[in-house]
C-alpha cells in the first residue's frame, strides 16, 4: 500500500490500509487514519492529524509552516483534517500559529479543488465546496455548506456563513451572512441562495422566511441592532434563523453589503 519511493518518518502513525503513492513525503508527527489515499508527490508535515477516507491528489502540501513572519520553527501548532474530504491537485493547507488558535482545521465531506490555499488558523466546516484557486488568508472561517466559486479571495479574519454562495472571482473583505449570494470586486450581496436551500431540503416556508430575513437585513434601511430585533421577532419555532442571528450579532468586521 506504500510505494517504494515514498519517504515516511518513523514517528508517523499510519493505518494499515492507507495508500501512499510514488514520491510522497510524510514528515514529523503525522497521524493518518484508515481509508485515506495519497496519490503521487503529496507532502504532509506534522504535527498533523488526518481522519478517515480522505483523498489527496498530486502535488498537495498539507501542514507546512504558515506564511507568517511571526512563526518560529518548533512552535506547537497543528493541522487537523476530518473525514471524507477531497483535496485536488496543488492544494496547500498551512498549520496554525501560537499567536492565534494554534491549529488549522478542515472538517468533513469537503470538496477542495485544484490550487486552493487554506492559510494558518483557518477553520473550514463540513460539506463545503471551494472551486479552483480559492485563496483564504489567515484566521478565516468557512461555515457548513458554503460554496466559494473559482478565484475567490477572502481577507483575513472574515467569516463565510452557512449555506452562502460566493460567485467566481469574488473579493471578500467583510463577513458573508448565512444564505446570502455575493459576487464582485469588492463583493456585494446579490440575493438569497434559494437553489442551495432547495437542495438541502429547506421547505417552502423556511425559504420564504429566509427571503424575508434578507429583505430585513438588506432592504429595510435598519441598523444591524434593529434588524436583529426584527429577525428574532420573525423567527419560526424550528429556529431557522437562529444561526443567522448569532452570526450577525458576533460579526466584528461588518457584513458584505
TAWOGI-V424427 format. One record per residue. PSI is psi in radians with two decimals (NA if undefined). D_FIRST is the distance of its C-alpha to the first C-alpha in Angstrom with 1 decimal. Layout:
psi->[PSI;PSI]
d_first->[D_FIRST;D_FIRST]
This chain:
psi->[-0.27;2.12;2.60;-0.39;-0.11;2.57;2.06;2.14;2.41;-0.40;-0.26;2.53;1.92;2.23;2.67;-0.53;0.12;2.34;2.21;2.05;-3.02;2.40;0.35;2.68;2.17;1.98;2.23;-2.79;1.54;2.32;2.17;2.11;3.12;2.69;0.07;2.68;2.18;2.04;-2.72;2.68;0.53;2.40;2.27;2.19;2.43;2.88;2.30;2.34;2.15;2.22;-2.68;2.59;0.44;2.61;2.25;2.11;2.98;2.55;0.34;2.70;1.98;2.20;0.24;2.83;2.50;2.70;1.22;2.11;-0.32;-0.26;2.37;2.24;2.30;-0.15;2.48;1.43;2.75;2.83;2.30;2.13;2.29;-2.38;2.57;0.67;2.66;2.18;1.91;-2.98;2.46;0.43;2.41;2.30;1.95;2.59;2.99;-3.07;2.59;-0.24;-0.30;-2.14;-0.02;0.39;2.61;2.30;2.29;2.21;-2.29;2.62;0.61;2.56;1.85;1.93;3.14;2.41;0.14;2.47;2.17;1.93;-3.14;2.48;0.35;2.62;2.05;2.25;-2.39;2.61;0.55;2.72;2.25;2.02;3.11;2.35;0.39;2.46;2.09;2.16;3.10;2.67;0.36;2.55;2.16;2.02;2.98;2.46;0.22;2.58;2.24;2.07;2.88;2.46;0.34;2.38;2.29;2.14;2.66;2.56;0.08;2.74;2.41;2.04;2.98;2.45;0.34;2.94;2.17;2.05;2.83;2.32;0.27;2.47;1.95;2.09;0.15;2.95;2.53;1.96;2.83;2.50;-0.11;2.45;2.22;2.73;2.86;2.98;1.71;2.60;2.47;2.63;2.38;-0.79;-2.91;2.52;1.14;-0.68;-0.74;-0.69;-0.66;-0.75;-0.45;0.36;0.51;2.22;3.05;-0.64;-0.67;-0.72;-0.68;-0.70;-0.71;-0.73;-0.72;-0.71;-0.72;-0.75;-0.65;-0.75;-0.73;-0.26;-0.01;-0.08;0.46;2.62;2.84;-0.71;-0.83;-0.63;-0.69;-0.73;-0.71;-0.69;-0.72;-0.65;-0.57;-0.27;2.57;3.04;-0.49;-0.19;0.61;-0.59;0.08;-0.87;-0.66;-0.77;-0.78;-0.70;-0.87;-0.66;-0.30;0.11;2.30;-0.37;-0.05;2.93;2.69;2.21;NA]
d_first->[0.0;3.8;6.5;9.4;11.8;10.6;13.1;12.6;15.9;16.5;18.2;15.2;14.3;10.9;10.4;8.1;6.8;6.5;4.7;6.3;8.0;10.6;13.3;12.4;14.4;14.3;17.9;19.9;19.9;17.1;16.0;13.3;13.7;11.9;11.1;10.7;9.3;10.2;11.2;12.5;15.1;14.8;16.6;16.9;19.8;20.9;22.6;20.5;19.5;17.2;17.5;15.8;14.7;15.1;14.1;14.8;15.9;16.5;18.8;19.0;20.2;20.1;22.3;24.2;27.8;30.3;32.8;35.6;38.1;38.6;35.1;34.9;31.7;30.8;32.2;30.7;29.3;26.0;23.9;23.1;21.0;21.4;19.7;18.9;19.8;19.1;19.5;20.3;20.7;22.5;22.8;23.9;24.3;26.4;26.7;30.1;33.2;35.3;38.3;37.2;34.8;32.2;29.3;27.9;26.7;25.1;25.4;23.9;23.6;24.5;24.2;24.3;24.9;24.7;26.5;27.2;28.2;28.3;30.3;30.9;32.1;31.5;30.9;29.4;29.9;28.4;28.3;29.3;29.0;29.3;29.9;29.3;30.5;31.7;32.5;33.1;35.2;34.9;35.8;35.5;34.9;33.6;34.4;33.0;33.1;34.3;33.7;34.1;34.9;33.7;35.1;36.3;37.2;37.7;39.9;39.1;40.0;40.3;39.1;38.1;39.2;37.7;37.9;39.2;38.6;38.9;39.8;38.3;39.4;40.8;41.8;41.9;43.9;44.9;43.3;42.6;43.8;42.1;42.6;44.0;43.3;43.8;43.8;45.4;45.9;46.9;45.4;48.0;47.9;48.4;48.1;46.2;42.7;44.1;41.5;38.7;40.8;41.3;37.6;37.2;40.0;42.7;45.9;48.9;50.7;47.9;47.6;51.4;51.2;48.6;50.8;53.7;51.8;51.0;54.8;55.7;53.4;54.0;57.3;59.6;60.4;59.7;58.4;55.0;56.9;59.0;56.2;54.3;57.3;57.6;53.9;54.3;57.4;55.7;52.5;52.0;51.6;47.8;47.5;46.1;47.3;46.4;43.4;45.3;48.2;46.1;44.4;47.8;49.4;46.7;46.5;47.3;47.0;49.0;47.7;47.3;50.6]
